[in-house]
């Protein structure tokens, strides 16, 4: 898509009303049952926000008399899609590592041989902010073409102060050139650079914490993330990073229990983390801790698929505990080169046995919850940002069932229609 097609008048303060009528709505309103279905529904937007959503028969007379009207001809409408875990800003690619895994190498073996996260650092460092933006745009445009309105973007391929800040600046720039809301996560504790091999503590002292302080001062960071794993950082090391985030008033999240169970999810929950992500090796105690703290479980089937994992995340334990479940692409150059939330929904159903309702909620409402944005987006409710997707499908199950097919008709971001 051409990003120049976006010039939102409503988002910039235009108070004209726009009535979107004759729709089938999946509001995802948490106060309603299931997906919050409204047959013969309507949405009124004004000033980039939703001023009415519900049955068309209950429309205020003023909305009908004064609004510009779009007839959606019975199409399904959902909240705009939310990708709550991505590494979409990076340089280069790791196709060779893909070949290595095909030849039998495990993810850990690739990482310990000098591949994995560290192998993306050189290519990322070689690019300017503008170069990183240019490299990310094709990936971002693909997601937007499927109805994406909100995306989380992590740093983590800089591994020095300037490199991490450069990535965060590029992430911020994305929402200036495309119709999308960007949430940034500082992921300095992603991997240890070669010069600090065997000295994780020194790396945290010298790089991770100072870079976080600068990112906070410059307004570049919305959340702090880390990778808690045997090939990355221990719970004690992550605790140091989280303590600094807490002191700075920045919420936290964590890559946890992907390859083993180090207790990262339980640690994240103890800090009231927004989310813990991956979770293939999560135990019942960790699931209960997450549910009690409101920490969202973000499942990432793209990574599970790409590295040929065998251990499934404990979906039923998460359900039983009452934890919220989101899904995301984990778009990254090595372990999840995935740029489709629609495919992510299908993979979540086929690989992880999520229901259609869980998949759609996971890519909308729960994704927004995992970013701390549920008051702003993720559902169709009065007062929220007018972010929604319009679909050419007969049933919502088609959004999950189809593979490699995009049924988006158009989507709306902050009240402005964006055609495919």
KOLFIDO-751031 format. One record per residue (C-alpha): residue number from 1; residue in one letter; x, y, z. Coordinates in steps of 0.05 Angstrom, whole numbers, plus 5000, padded with zeros to 4 digits. Example, Ala and Ser with C-alpha at 12.3 -4.5 7.8 and 13.67 -1.06 7.14 Angstrom:
// KOLFIDO-751031
@resi=1 | resn=A | x=5246 | y=4910 | z=5156
@resi=2 | resn=S | x=5273 | y=4979 | z=5143
// end
This chain:
// KOLFIDO-751031
@resi=1 | resn=X | x=5000 | y=5000 | z=5000
@resi=2 | resn=X | x=5021 | y=5072 | z=4991
@resi=3 | resn=X | x=5030 | y=5105 | z=5059
@resi=4 | resn=X | x=5017 | y=5173 | z=5028
@resi=5 | resn=X | x=4943 | y=5155 | z=5022
@resi=6 | resn=X | x=4934 | y=5173 | z=5095
@resi=7 | resn=X | x=4917 | y=5244 | z=5114
@resi=8 | resn=X | x=4868 | y=5240 | z=5171
@resi=9 | resn=X | x=4823 | y=5300 | z=5178
@resi=10 | resn=X | x=4783 | y=5269 | z=5235
@resi=11 | resn=X | x=4847 | y=5248 | z=5271
@resi=12 | resn=X | x=4871 | y=5320 | z=5269
@resi=13 | resn=X | x=4809 | y=5348 | z=5301
@resi=14 | resn=X | x=4755 | y=5352 | z=5247
@resi=15 | resn=X | x=4689 | y=5344 | z=5285
@resi=16 | resn=X | x=4646 | y=5321 | z=5227
@resi=17 | resn=X | x=4607 | y=5259 | z=5240
@resi=18 | resn=X | x=4614 | y=5197 | z=5197
@resi=19 | resn=X | x=4561 | y=5142 | z=5200
@resi=20 | resn=X | x=4583 | y=5072 | z=5181
@resi=21 | resn=X | x=4517 | y=5034 | z=5174
@resi=22 | resn=X | x=4489 | y=4967 | z=5153
@resi=23 | resn=X | x=4545 | y=4928 | z=5186
@resi=24 | resn=X | x=4553 | y=4864 | z=5226
@resi=25 | resn=X | x=4595 | y=4884 | z=5286
@resi=26 | resn=X | x=4642 | y=4842 | z=5328
@resi=27 | resn=X | x=4653 | y=4894 | z=5381
@resi=28 | resn=X | x=4697 | y=4851 | z=5427
@resi=29 | resn=X | x=4665 | y=4891 | z=5484
@resi=30 | resn=X | x=4688 | y=4854 | z=5547
@resi=31 | resn=X | x=4621 | y=4868 | z=5579
@resi=32 | resn=X | x=4586 | y=4828 | z=5525
@resi=33 | resn=X | x=4585 | y=4754 | z=5513
@resi=34 | resn=X | x=4633 | y=4722 | z=5463
@resi=35 | resn=X | x=4655 | y=4770 | z=5409
@resi=36 | resn=X | x=4602 | y=4821 | z=5427
@resi=37 | resn=X | x=4563 | y=4811 | z=5362
@resi=38 | resn=X | x=4514 | y=4865 | z=5339
@resi=39 | resn=X | x=4473 | y=4847 | z=5278
@resi=40 | resn=X | x=4449 | y=4905 | z=5235
@resi=41 | resn=X | x=4497 | y=4950 | z=5271
@resi=42 | resn=X | x=4526 | y=5019 | z=5260
@resi=43 | resn=X | x=4586 | y=5060 | z=5282
@resi=44 | resn=X | x=4589 | y=5136 | z=5286
@resi=45 | resn=X | x=4658 | y=5168 | z=5286
@resi=46 | resn=X | x=4675 | y=5240 | z=5303
@resi=47 | resn=X | x=4742 | y=5273 | z=5316
@resi=48 | resn=X | x=4777 | y=5207 | z=5305
@resi=49 | resn=X | x=4737 | y=5172 | z=5359
@resi=50 | resn=X | x=4675 | y=5128 | z=5365
@resi=51 | resn=X | x=4615 | y=5168 | z=5387
@resi=52 | resn=X | x=4564 | y=5112 | z=5377
@resi=53 | resn=X | x=4567 | y=5038 | z=5367
@resi=54 | resn=X | x=4508 | y=4991 | z=5370
@resi=55 | resn=X | x=4444 | y=4970 | z=5334
@resi=56 | resn=X | x=4427 | y=5016 | z=5276
@resi=57 | resn=X | x=4356 | y=5020 | z=5303
@resi=58 | resn=X | x=4384 | y=5057 | z=5364
@resi=59 | resn=X | x=4421 | y=5110 | z=5325
@resi=60 | resn=X | x=4411 | y=5182 | z=5349
@resi=61 | resn=X | x=4372 | y=5223 | z=5300
@resi=62 | resn=X | x=4428 | y=5274 | z=5297
@resi=63 | resn=X | x=4476 | y=5221 | z=5271
@resi=64 | resn=X | x=4431 | y=5206 | z=5213
@resi=65 | resn=X | x=4416 | y=5278 | z=5196
@resi=66 | resn=X | x=4485 | y=5309 | z=5200
@resi=67 | resn=X | x=4534 | y=5253 | z=5184
@resi=68 | resn=X | x=4570 | y=5232 | z=5121
@resi=69 | resn=X | x=4544 | y=5161 | z=5110
@resi=70 | resn=X | x=4579 | y=5099 | z=5086
@resi=71 | resn=X | x=4537 | y=5037 | z=5073
@resi=72 | resn=X | x=4578 | y=4976 | z=5091
@resi=73 | resn=X | x=4529 | y=4930 | z=5055
@resi=74 | resn=X | x=4525 | y=4879 | z=5111
@resi=75 | resn=X | x=4600 | y=4868 | z=5117
@resi=76 | resn=X | x=4632 | y=4845 | z=5182
@resi=77 | resn=X | x=4670 | y=4896 | z=5222
@resi=78 | resn=X | x=4720 | y=4881 | z=5277
@resi=79 | resn=X | x=4767 | y=4925 | z=5317
@resi=80 | resn=X | x=4831 | y=4941 | z=5279
@resi=81 | resn=X | x=4884 | y=4887 | z=5287
@resi=82 | resn=X | x=4937 | y=4894 | z=5340
@resi=83 | resn=X | x=5006 | y=4861 | z=5334
@resi=84 | resn=X | x=5031 | y=4864 | z=5406
@resi=85 | resn=X | x=5100 | y=4831 | z=5397
@resi=86 | resn=X | x=5146 | y=4847 | z=5339
@resi=87 | resn=X | x=5220 | y=4860 | z=5323
@resi=88 | resn=X | x=5202 | y=4892 | z=5257
@resi=89 | resn=X | x=5258 | y=4943 | z=5257
@resi=90 | resn=X | x=5323 | y=4909 | z=5236
@resi=91 | resn=X | x=5375 | y=4903 | z=5182
@resi=92 | resn=X | x=5393 | y=4844 | z=5138
@resi=93 | resn=X | x=5362 | y=4775 | z=5143
@resi=94 | resn=X | x=5379 | y=4706 | z=5171
@resi=95 | resn=X | x=5361 | y=4660 | z=5113
@resi=96 | resn=X | x=5426 | y=4621 | z=5124
@resi=97 | resn=X | x=5404 | y=4603 | z=5194
@resi=98 | resn=X | x=5339 | y=4578 | z=5165
@resi=99 | resn=X | x=5381 | y=4532 | z=5121
@resi=100 | resn=X | x=5421 | y=4510 | z=5182
@resi=101 | resn=X | x=5357 | y=4491 | z=5219
@resi=102 | resn=X | x=5334 | y=4452 | z=5158
@resi=103 | resn=X | x=5399 | y=4415 | z=5162
@resi=104 | resn=X | x=5385 | y=4395 | z=5234
@resi=105 | resn=X | x=5413 | y=4450 | z=5279
@resi=106 | resn=X | x=5371 | y=4472 | z=5338
@resi=107 | resn=X | x=5356 | y=4544 | z=5356
@resi=108 | resn=X | x=5403 | y=4539 | z=5415
@resi=109 | resn=X | x=5458 | y=4508 | z=5373
@resi=110 | resn=X | x=5452 | y=4564 | z=5322
@resi=111 | resn=X | x=5456 | y=4616 | z=5377
@resi=112 | resn=X | x=5515 | y=4585 | z=5412
@resi=113 | resn=X | x=5552 | y=4581 | z=5345
@resi=114 | resn=X | x=5548 | y=4657 | z=5339
@resi=115 | resn=X | x=5483 | y=4661 | z=5301
@resi=116 | resn=X | x=5415 | y=4680 | z=5327
@resi=117 | resn=X | x=5403 | y=4749 | z=5355
@resi=118 | resn=X | x=5476 | y=4770 | z=5353
@resi=119 | resn=X | x=5480 | y=4756 | z=5278
@resi=120 | resn=X | x=5428 | y=4811 | z=5264
@resi=121 | resn=X | x=5467 | y=4862 | z=5303
@resi=122 | resn=X | x=5520 | y=4878 | z=5250
@resi=123 | resn=X | x=5470 | y=4890 | z=5195
@resi=124 | resn=X | x=5426 | y=4932 | z=5240
@resi=125 | resn=X | x=5485 | y=4974 | z=5264
@resi=126 | resn=X | x=5505 | y=4988 | z=5192
@resi=127 | resn=X | x=5439 | y=5025 | z=5178
@resi=128 | resn=X | x=5419 | y=5096 | z=5196
@resi=129 | resn=X | x=5352 | y=5112 | z=5227
@resi=130 | resn=X | x=5326 | y=5127 | z=5158
@resi=131 | resn=X | x=5355 | y=5062 | z=5131
@resi=132 | resn=X | x=5321 | y=5022 | z=5186
@resi=133 | resn=X | x=5255 | y=5056 | z=5171
@resi=134 | resn=X | x=5261 | y=5041 | z=5097
@resi=135 | resn=X | x=5278 | y=4968 | z=5112
@resi=136 | resn=X | x=5218 | y=4961 | z=5159
@resi=137 | resn=X | x=5166 | y=4993 | z=5115
@resi=138 | resn=X | x=5153 | y=4934 | z=5068
@resi=139 | resn=X | x=5141 | y=4890 | z=5128
@resi=140 | resn=X | x=5097 | y=4942 | z=5162
@resi=141 | resn=X | x=5058 | y=4955 | z=5098
@resi=142 | resn=X | x=5041 | y=4881 | z=5092
@resi=143 | resn=X | x=5012 | y=4881 | z=5162
@resi=144 | resn=X | x=4974 | y=4946 | z=5150
@resi=145 | resn=X | x=4944 | y=4916 | z=5087
@resi=146 | resn=X | x=4910 | y=4864 | z=5131
@resi=147 | resn=X | x=4877 | y=4915 | z=5176
@resi=148 | resn=X | x=4932 | y=4929 | z=5227
@resi=149 | resn=X | x=4922 | y=4993 | z=5267
@resi=150 | resn=X | x=4970 | y=4983 | z=5326
@resi=151 | resn=X | x=5038 | y=4951 | z=5329
@resi=152 | resn=X | x=5091 | y=4941 | z=5383
@resi=153 | resn=X | x=5163 | y=4949 | z=5359
@resi=154 | resn=X | x=5223 | y=4926 | z=5401
@resi=155 | resn=X | x=5296 | y=4947 | z=5400
@resi=156 | resn=X | x=5347 | y=4893 | z=5416
@resi=157 | resn=X | x=5392 | y=4888 | z=5355
@resi=158 | resn=X | x=5436 | y=4947 | z=5375
@resi=159 | resn=X | x=5466 | y=4918 | z=5439
@resi=160 | resn=X | x=5502 | y=4984 | z=5452
@resi=161 | resn=X | x=5474 | y=5050 | z=5475
@resi=162 | resn=X | x=5473 | y=5086 | z=5408
@resi=163 | resn=X | x=5448 | y=5024 | z=5370
@resi=164 | resn=X | x=5389 | y=5013 | z=5417
@resi=165 | resn=X | x=5369 | y=5086 | z=5415
@resi=166 | resn=X | x=5374 | y=5087 | z=5339
@resi=167 | resn=X | x=5325 | y=5029 | z=5335
@resi=168 | resn=X | x=5276 | y=5063 | z=5381
@resi=169 | resn=X | x=5280 | y=5127 | z=5340
@resi=170 | resn=X | x=5266 | y=5088 | z=5277
@resi=171 | resn=X | x=5206 | y=5055 | z=5310
@resi=172 | resn=X | x=5178 | y=5123 | z=5330
@resi=173 | resn=X | x=5188 | y=5147 | z=5258
@resi=174 | resn=X | x=5143 | y=5092 | z=5230
@resi=175 | resn=X | x=5079 | y=5123 | z=5257
@resi=176 | resn=X | x=5098 | y=5189 | z=5225
@resi=177 | resn=X | x=5099 | y=5159 | z=5155
@resi=178 | resn=X | x=5044 | y=5106 | z=5160
@resi=179 | resn=X | x=4973 | y=5104 | z=5188
@resi=180 | resn=X | x=4990 | y=5062 | z=5249
@resi=181 | resn=X | x=4999 | y=5069 | z=5324
@resi=182 | resn=X | x=5068 | y=5047 | z=5347
@resi=183 | resn=X | x=5085 | y=5024 | z=5418
@resi=184 | resn=X | x=5160 | y=5019 | z=5432
@resi=185 | resn=X | x=5193 | y=4967 | z=5477
@resi=186 | resn=X | x=5265 | y=4975 | z=5499
@resi=187 | resn=X | x=5298 | y=4906 | z=5494
@resi=188 | resn=X | x=5370 | y=4920 | z=5512
@resi=189 | resn=X | x=5371 | y=4854 | z=5552
@resi=190 | resn=X | x=5360 | y=4813 | z=5489
@resi=191 | resn=X | x=5429 | y=4782 | z=5480
@resi=192 | resn=X | x=5500 | y=4794 | z=5504
@resi=193 | resn=X | x=5547 | y=4824 | z=5451
@resi=194 | resn=X | x=5612 | y=4788 | z=5436
@resi=195 | resn=X | x=5654 | y=4837 | z=5474
@resi=196 | resn=X | x=5615 | y=4822 | z=5538
@resi=197 | resn=X | x=5612 | y=4746 | z=5529
@resi=198 | resn=X | x=5609 | y=4714 | z=5598
@resi=199 | resn=X | x=5598 | y=4782 | z=5631
@resi=200 | resn=X | x=5523 | y=4793 | z=5631
@resi=201 | resn=X | x=5526 | y=4834 | z=5694
@resi=202 | resn=X | x=5576 | y=4883 | z=5665
@resi=203 | resn=X | x=5535 | y=4889 | z=5601
@resi=204 | resn=X | x=5474 | y=4907 | z=5642
@resi=205 | resn=X | x=5514 | y=4958 | z=5683
@resi=206 | resn=X | x=5550 | y=4989 | z=5624
@resi=207 | resn=X | x=5498 | y=4986 | z=5569
@resi=208 | resn=X | x=5428 | y=4963 | z=5587
@resi=209 | resn=X | x=5414 | y=5009 | z=5644
@resi=210 | resn=X | x=5447 | y=5072 | z=5616
@resi=211 | resn=X | x=5412 | y=5063 | z=5549
@resi=212 | resn=X | x=5346 | y=5054 | z=5585
@resi=213 | resn=X | x=5357 | y=5119 | z=5624
@resi=214 | resn=X | x=5372 | y=5157 | z=5560
@resi=215 | resn=X | x=5312 | y=5126 | z=5523
@resi=216 | resn=X | x=5267 | y=5147 | z=5580
@resi=217 | resn=X | x=5295 | y=5217 | z=5580
@resi=218 | resn=X | x=5285 | y=5224 | z=5505
@resi=219 | resn=X | x=5214 | y=5196 | z=5507
@resi=220 | resn=X | x=5232 | y=5136 | z=5464
@resi=221 | resn=X | x=5207 | y=5080 | z=5509
@resi=222 | resn=X | x=5137 | y=5057 | z=5526
@resi=223 | resn=X | x=5156 | y=4991 | z=5559
@resi=224 | resn=X | x=5218 | y=4951 | z=5579
@resi=225 | resn=X | x=5228 | y=4880 | z=5556
@resi=226 | resn=X | x=5279 | y=4825 | z=5567
@resi=227 | resn=X | x=5296 | y=4755 | z=5545
@resi=228 | resn=X | x=5298 | y=4708 | z=5604
@resi=229 | resn=X | x=5329 | y=4643 | z=5581
@resi=230 | resn=X | x=5391 | y=4600 | z=5589
@resi=231 | resn=X | x=5422 | y=4629 | z=5526
@resi=232 | resn=X | x=5404 | y=4700 | z=5547
@resi=233 | resn=X | x=5392 | y=4728 | z=5617
@resi=234 | resn=X | x=5376 | y=4697 | z=5685
@resi=235 | resn=X | x=5318 | y=4719 | z=5730
@resi=236 | resn=X | x=5368 | y=4754 | z=5775
@resi=237 | resn=X | x=5396 | y=4794 | z=5717
@resi=238 | resn=X | x=5326 | y=4811 | z=5691
@resi=239 | resn=X | x=5308 | y=4834 | z=5762
@resi=240 | resn=X | x=5362 | y=4887 | z=5757
@resi=241 | resn=X | x=5332 | y=4913 | z=5692
@resi=242 | resn=X | x=5261 | y=4911 | z=5719
@resi=243 | resn=X | x=5281 | y=4947 | z=5783
@resi=244 | resn=X | x=5309 | y=5004 | z=5741
@resi=245 | resn=X | x=5246 | y=5005 | z=5697
@resi=246 | resn=X | x=5203 | y=5008 | z=5759
@resi=247 | resn=X | x=5244 | y=5066 | z=5787
@resi=248 | resn=X | x=5235 | y=5103 | z=5721
@resi=249 | resn=X | x=5160 | y=5089 | z=5720
@resi=250 | resn=X | x=5162 | y=5047 | z=5656
@resi=251 | resn=X | x=5120 | y=4983 | z=5652
@resi=252 | resn=X | x=5153 | y=4917 | z=5637
@resi=253 | resn=X | x=5142 | y=4854 | z=5596
@resi=254 | resn=X | x=5184 | y=4792 | z=5585
@resi=255 | resn=X | x=5204 | y=4737 | z=5536
@resi=256 | resn=X | x=5196 | y=4678 | z=5583
@resi=257 | resn=X | x=5194 | y=4602 | z=5584
@resi=258 | resn=X | x=5206 | y=4594 | z=5509
@resi=259 | resn=X | x=5261 | y=4541 | z=5513
@resi=260 | resn=X | x=5260 | y=4522 | z=5586
@resi=261 | resn=X | x=5226 | y=4542 | z=5651
@resi=262 | resn=X | x=5269 | y=4591 | z=5690
@resi=263 | resn=X | x=5210 | y=4623 | z=5727
@resi=264 | resn=X | x=5210 | y=4685 | z=5683
@resi=265 | resn=X | x=5135 | y=4689 | z=5676
@resi=266 | resn=X | x=5126 | y=4687 | z=5752
@resi=267 | resn=X | x=5180 | y=4741 | z=5759
@resi=268 | resn=X | x=5145 | y=4784 | z=5707
@resi=269 | resn=X | x=5078 | y=4775 | z=5743
@resi=270 | resn=X | x=5110 | y=4797 | z=5809
@resi=271 | resn=X | x=5125 | y=4864 | z=5775
@resi=272 | resn=X | x=5054 | y=4870 | z=5747
@resi=273 | resn=X | x=5081 | y=4861 | z=5677
@resi=274 | resn=X | x=5038 | y=4878 | z=5618
@resi=275 | resn=X | x=5054 | y=4810 | z=5586
@resi=276 | resn=X | x=5097 | y=4749 | z=5587
@resi=277 | resn=X | x=5110 | y=4721 | z=5517
@resi=278 | resn=X | x=5125 | y=4654 | z=5485
@resi=279 | resn=X | x=5111 | y=4610 | z=5546
@resi=280 | resn=X | x=5119 | y=4540 | z=5516
@resi=281 | resn=X | x=5150 | y=4515 | z=5582
@resi=282 | resn=X | x=5104 | y=4553 | z=5629
@resi=283 | resn=X | x=5079 | y=4514 | z=5689
@resi=284 | resn=X | x=5013 | y=4518 | z=5726
@resi=285 | resn=X | x=5044 | y=4561 | z=5781
@resi=286 | resn=X | x=5068 | y=4611 | z=5730
@resi=287 | resn=X | x=5000 | y=4612 | z=5695
@resi=288 | resn=X | x=4966 | y=4626 | z=5762
@resi=289 | resn=X | x=5014 | y=4682 | z=5778
@resi=290 | resn=X | x=5001 | y=4714 | z=5711
@resi=291 | resn=X | x=4926 | y=4709 | z=5719
@resi=292 | resn=X | x=4929 | y=4740 | z=5789
@resi=293 | resn=X | x=4971 | y=4799 | z=5765
@resi=294 | resn=X | x=4933 | y=4811 | z=5700
@resi=295 | resn=X | x=4996 | y=4796 | z=5660
@resi=296 | resn=X | x=4974 | y=4776 | z=5590
@resi=297 | resn=X | x=4999 | y=4711 | z=5559
@resi=298 | resn=X | x=5024 | y=4728 | z=5489
@resi=299 | resn=X | x=5030 | y=4665 | z=5446
@resi=300 | resn=X | x=5075 | y=4667 | z=5385
@resi=301 | resn=X | x=5060 | y=4609 | z=5337
@resi=302 | resn=X | x=5106 | y=4637 | z=5283
@resi=303 | resn=X | x=5167 | y=4625 | z=5327
@resi=304 | resn=X | x=5141 | y=4557 | z=5348
@resi=305 | resn=X | x=5133 | y=4538 | z=5275
@resi=306 | resn=X | x=5197 | y=4569 | z=5248
@resi=307 | resn=X | x=5244 | y=4536 | z=5298
@resi=308 | resn=X | x=5205 | y=4470 | z=5296
@resi=309 | resn=X | x=5189 | y=4469 | z=5370
@resi=310 | resn=X | x=5154 | y=4408 | z=5399
@resi=311 | resn=X | x=5133 | y=4434 | z=5467
@resi=312 | resn=X | x=5064 | y=4468 | z=5462
@resi=313 | resn=X | x=5047 | y=4526 | z=5507
@resi=314 | resn=X | x=4999 | y=4504 | z=5562
@resi=315 | resn=X | x=4936 | y=4536 | z=5534
@resi=316 | resn=X | x=4888 | y=4497 | z=5578
@resi=317 | resn=X | x=4927 | y=4516 | z=5640
@resi=318 | resn=X | x=4922 | y=4589 | z=5620
@resi=319 | resn=X | x=4848 | y=4582 | z=5609
@resi=320 | resn=X | x=4838 | y=4546 | z=5675
@resi=321 | resn=X | x=4877 | y=4600 | z=5712
@resi=322 | resn=X | x=4835 | y=4654 | z=5679
@resi=323 | resn=X | x=4894 | y=4688 | z=5644
@resi=324 | resn=X | x=4883 | y=4733 | z=5584
@resi=325 | resn=X | x=4912 | y=4705 | z=5519
@resi=326 | resn=X | x=4938 | y=4748 | z=5462
@resi=327 | resn=X | x=4973 | y=4726 | z=5398
@resi=328 | resn=X | x=5024 | y=4762 | z=5355
@resi=329 | resn=X | x=5070 | y=4752 | z=5296
@resi=330 | resn=X | x=5137 | y=4760 | z=5333
@resi=331 | resn=X | x=5160 | y=4787 | z=5265
@resi=332 | resn=X | x=5236 | y=4782 | z=5267
@resi=333 | resn=X | x=5293 | y=4763 | z=5220
@resi=334 | resn=X | x=5311 | y=4696 | z=5250
@resi=335 | resn=X | x=5259 | y=4656 | z=5287
@resi=336 | resn=X | x=5193 | y=4685 | z=5261
@resi=337 | resn=X | x=5199 | y=4719 | z=5193
@resi=338 | resn=X | x=5123 | y=4727 | z=5194
@resi=339 | resn=X | x=5086 | y=4789 | z=5170
@resi=340 | resn=X | x=5014 | y=4766 | z=5173
@resi=341 | resn=X | x=4967 | y=4769 | z=5233
@resi=342 | resn=X | x=4915 | y=4731 | z=5192
@resi=343 | resn=X | x=4963 | y=4673 | z=5184
@resi=344 | resn=X | x=4981 | y=4681 | z=5258
@resi=345 | resn=X | x=4908 | y=4670 | z=5275
@resi=346 | resn=X | x=4905 | y=4607 | z=5232
@resi=347 | resn=X | x=4970 | y=4581 | z=5263
@resi=348 | resn=X | x=4944 | y=4595 | z=5333
@resi=349 | resn=X | x=4883 | y=4553 | z=5318
@resi=350 | resn=X | x=4917 | y=4496 | z=5282
@resi=351 | resn=X | x=4980 | y=4491 | z=5324
@resi=352 | resn=X | x=4957 | y=4514 | z=5392
@resi=353 | resn=X | x=4883 | y=4494 | z=5387
@resi=354 | resn=X | x=4857 | y=4564 | z=5403
@resi=355 | resn=X | x=4784 | y=4575 | z=5385
@resi=356 | resn=X | x=4761 | y=4624 | z=5332
@resi=357 | resn=X | x=4738 | y=4671 | z=5387
@resi=358 | resn=X | x=4805 | y=4666 | z=5423
@resi=359 | resn=X | x=4843 | y=4680 | z=5358
@resi=360 | resn=X | x=4803 | y=4742 | z=5340
@resi=361 | resn=X | x=4804 | y=4768 | z=5411
@resi=362 | resn=X | x=4878 | y=4753 | z=5415
@resi=363 | resn=X | x=4894 | y=4796 | z=5354
@resi=364 | resn=X | x=4849 | y=4854 | z=5376
@resi=365 | resn=X | x=4825 | y=4864 | z=5448
@resi=366 | resn=X | x=4877 | y=4821 | z=5483
@resi=367 | resn=X | x=4934 | y=4848 | z=5440
@resi=368 | resn=X | x=4913 | y=4918 | z=5462
@resi=369 | resn=X | x=4910 | y=4895 | z=5534
@resi=370 | resn=X | x=4981 | y=4867 | z=5528
@resi=371 | resn=X | x=5005 | y=4936 | z=5508
@resi=372 | resn=X | x=4968 | y=4973 | z=5563
@resi=373 | resn=X | x=4923 | y=5005 | z=5510
@resi=374 | resn=X | x=4855 | y=4974 | z=5524
@resi=375 | resn=X | x=4827 | y=5041 | z=5544
@resi=376 | resn=X | x=4845 | y=5068 | z=5475
@resi=377 | resn=X | x=4836 | y=5013 | z=5424
@resi=378 | resn=X | x=4824 | y=4939 | z=5414
@resi=379 | resn=X | x=4748 | y=4940 | z=5420
@resi=380 | resn=X | x=4690 | y=4978 | z=5388
@resi=381 | resn=X | x=4664 | y=5020 | z=5445
@resi=382 | resn=X | x=4641 | y=5092 | z=5452
@resi=383 | resn=X | x=4698 | y=5139 | z=5468
@resi=384 | resn=X | x=4753 | y=5096 | z=5440
@resi=385 | resn=X | x=4796 | y=5111 | z=5379
@resi=386 | resn=X | x=4759 | y=5097 | z=5314
@resi=387 | resn=X | x=4802 | y=5038 | z=5293
@resi=388 | resn=X | x=4766 | y=4982 | z=5257
@resi=389 | resn=X | x=4772 | y=4933 | z=5199
@resi=390 | resn=X | x=4718 | y=4919 | z=5147
@resi=391 | resn=X | x=4718 | y=4848 | z=5119
@resi=392 | resn=X | x=4691 | y=4813 | z=5057
@resi=393 | resn=X | x=4672 | y=4748 | z=5093
@resi=394 | resn=X | x=4608 | y=4711 | z=5106
@resi=395 | resn=X | x=4629 | y=4689 | z=5176
@resi=396 | resn=X | x=4683 | y=4711 | z=5224
@resi=397 | resn=X | x=4711 | y=4641 | z=5224
@resi=398 | resn=X | x=4738 | y=4656 | z=5154
@resi=399 | resn=X | x=4789 | y=4704 | z=5185
@resi=400 | resn=X | x=4820 | y=4644 | z=5221
@resi=401 | resn=X | x=4805 | y=4588 | z=5171
@resi=402 | resn=X | x=4836 | y=4616 | z=5107
@resi=403 | resn=X | x=4910 | y=4609 | z=5092
@resi=404 | resn=X | x=4946 | y=4660 | z=5049
@resi=405 | resn=X | x=4883 | y=4699 | z=5033
@resi=406 | resn=X | x=4867 | y=4770 | z=5053
@resi=407 | resn=X | x=4793 | y=4787 | z=5056
@resi=408 | resn=X | x=4801 | y=4859 | z=5080
@resi=409 | resn=X | x=4756 | y=4908 | z=5045
@resi=410 | resn=X | x=4783 | y=4970 | z=5079
@resi=411 | resn=X | x=4801 | y=4993 | z=5149
@resi=412 | resn=X | x=4794 | y=5056 | z=5190
@resi=413 | resn=X | x=4848 | y=5087 | z=5233
@resi=414 | resn=X | x=4830 | y=5145 | z=5279
@resi=415 | resn=X | x=4767 | y=5156 | z=5238
@resi=416 | resn=X | x=4801 | y=5157 | z=5170
@resi=417 | resn=X | x=4785 | y=5104 | z=5119
@resi=418 | resn=X | x=4844 | y=5069 | z=5087
@resi=419 | resn=X | x=4830 | y=5028 | z=5025
@resi=420 | resn=X | x=4872 | y=4968 | z=5005
// end
